[in-house]
Structures are given as C-alpha cells and as structure tokens.
Amino acid sequence: MNAPDPRSPGPSALPEAIRDLNSVCSEAGLSLMVCPNPDAPGREAKLGTADPTTVRQLTDLLRTSMKRTYDTVAALRSTLEAHGLKTPDLSVVAGEIVLGDLTVPDAERLARVLGAPPREPEADPVIELADWPQGKEVTARLDRAFRQATDGFIDLAFQPDCCRCGEKPAVSTGAISVGTARRLLDALEYGDRP
C-alpha cells in the first residue's frame, strides 16, 4: 500500500483541520461534531455520535466523491471481460483499485493484451503454464507489460497451488492508483480481443 506522506501536517495542524472539518460538515448539513481526542491530544480527533440520517448523508457524500473511482472499476470490469479476462475480485480498497487474483492463463492473456510478445512453446507437452517456473515467468511478463503500457507500477506475486491450499495457482495483484487504472483502460482499449 502507500507509505505515509512525509509532507503530511504535524500535530500542530490538527486544531485547524478539526475547525475545517467541522465547517465542511456544517456546510454539508451533517450533524457531526469533530473534537480533539483527549486520549491523544494533538494527534487524533474524534468524530462525534452520528444519527442514522447523518450516517446516510456521509455515505452519500463519500460515494459521490469516489464516483470517478467507482466508474473506473466498472469500466475496467467491462473492458477486461471484453478481452475474455475474469476478475471476480476487482474492487476498491483504501481509495485504490485492486484487480485481485488472476488465473495464470488470464495473467498471460493480460500480458499479451498489454503488448507482451507471444511465449515460446514448451519443449515438454506435460508442462503447464501454472507450474512454478512458468507461473513466475508469466508474472514477470505481466509486470513488464503493465509497466510499459501504463507507465505505472503494480505489485504482482505468483501464488502456486501449494501456497493456496490446493486451489489453482494465481497471480495476485496489489493496489493501483485510479490514474494508473485509467492508463490501463487506455492500454486495454487498443489491445487484442479474443
């Protein structure tokens, strides 16, 4: 995930941030009173008690502010499906987008759609794409293709079946920013479809 911003405001900025949040809550019509946390003065604030109406209003405001993120997830899901890729775990986590676990063949397909060259055929017909060395190779290919196509970073990890308690091997993906996800959408727009 993301590291804390070294430029984030220090404890002296908390009173100003509390005043600002109280003002915005009032402007938004939220019955929410923010105050310093007496157990962590200068470091934390407490959000006061919220009635059901305030909770609904706050939820609506957060969803509205995250509309671009939700729209990006919906567009990604649709575009990936158009490429024949299954991403059942595609979701939003902490303001970023996670593709979730990809089957090894889907990870290979995504790498190809993003511009990776075709793989050489295996010399031994018994070898499967999801075997350990081949799965690691697919993960590396997807990493290179993703970086080249999006100019962004995605944390990838090959998870063999022995690490998944008998489930099929997968390539796990980390979170990407909404901007990187939008660049991924652009790259997928021009990729090969099945």
Secondary structure in CASP SS format (residue, H / E / C, confidence):
PFRMAT SS
TARGET T0000
AUTHOR 0000-0000-0000
METHOD secondary structure of the structure
MODEL  1
M C 1.00
N C 1.00
A C 1.00
P C 1.00
D C 1.00
P C 1.00
R C 1.00
S C 1.00
P C 1.00
G C 1.00
P H 1.00
S H 1.00
A H 1.00
L H 1.00
P H 1.00
E H 1.00
A H 1.00
I H 1.00
R H 1.00
D H 1.00
L H 1.00
N H 1.00
S H 1.00
V H 1.00
C H 1.00
S H 1.00
E H 1.00
A C 1.00
G C 1.00
L C 1.00
S C 1.00
L C 1.00
M C 1.00
V E 1.00
C E 1.00
P E 1.00
N C 1.00
P C 1.00
D C 1.00
A C 1.00
P C 1.00
G C 1.00
R C 1.00
E C 1.00
A E 1.00
K E 1.00
L E 1.00
G C 1.00
T C 1.00
A C 1.00
D C 1.00
P H 1.00
T H 1.00
T H 1.00
V H 1.00
R H 1.00
Q H 1.00
L H 1.00
T H 1.00
D H 1.00
L H 1.00
L H 1.00
R H 1.00
T H 1.00
S H 1.00
M C 1.00
K H 1.00
R H 1.00
T H 1.00
Y H 1.00
D H 1.00
T H 1.00
V H 1.00
A H 1.00
A H 1.00
L H 1.00
R H 1.00
S H 1.00
T H 1.00
L H 1.00
E H 1.00
A H 1.00
H C 1.00
G C 1.00
L C 1.00
K C 1.00
T C 1.00
P C 1.00
D C 1.00
L C 1.00
S E 1.00
V E 1.00
V E 1.00
A C 1.00
G C 1.00
E E 1.00
I E 1.00
V E 1.00
L C 1.00
G C 1.00
D E 1.00
L E 1.00
T E 1.00
V H 1.00
P H 1.00
D H 1.00
A H 1.00
E H 1.00
R H 1.00
L H 1.00
A H 1.00
R H 1.00
V H 1.00
L C 1.00
G C 1.00
A C 1.00
P C 1.00
P C 1.00
R C 1.00
E C 1.00
P C 1.00
E C 1.00
A C 1.00
D C 1.00
P C 1.00
V C 1.00
I C 1.00
E C 1.00
L C 1.00
A C 1.00
D C 1.00
W H 1.00
P H 1.00
Q H 1.00
G H 1.00
K H 1.00
E H 1.00
V H 1.00
T H 1.00
A H 1.00
R H 1.00
L H 1.00
D H 1.00
R H 1.00
A H 1.00
F H 1.00
R H 1.00
Q H 1.00
A H 1.00
T H 1.00
D C 1.00
G C 1.00
F C 1.00
I C 1.00
D C 1.00
L E 1.00
A E 1.00
F E 1.00
Q E 1.00
P C 1.00
D H 1.00
C H 1.00
C H 1.00
R C 1.00
C C 1.00
G C 1.00
E C 1.00
K C 1.00
P C 1.00
A E 1.00
V E 1.00
S E 1.00
T E 1.00
G C 1.00
A E 1.00
I E 1.00
S C 1.00
V H 1.00
G H 1.00
T H 1.00
A H 1.00
R H 1.00
R H 1.00
L H 1.00
L H 1.00
D H 1.00
A H 1.00
L H 1.00
E H 1.00
Y C 1.00
G C 1.00
D C 1.00
R C 1.00
P C 1.00
END
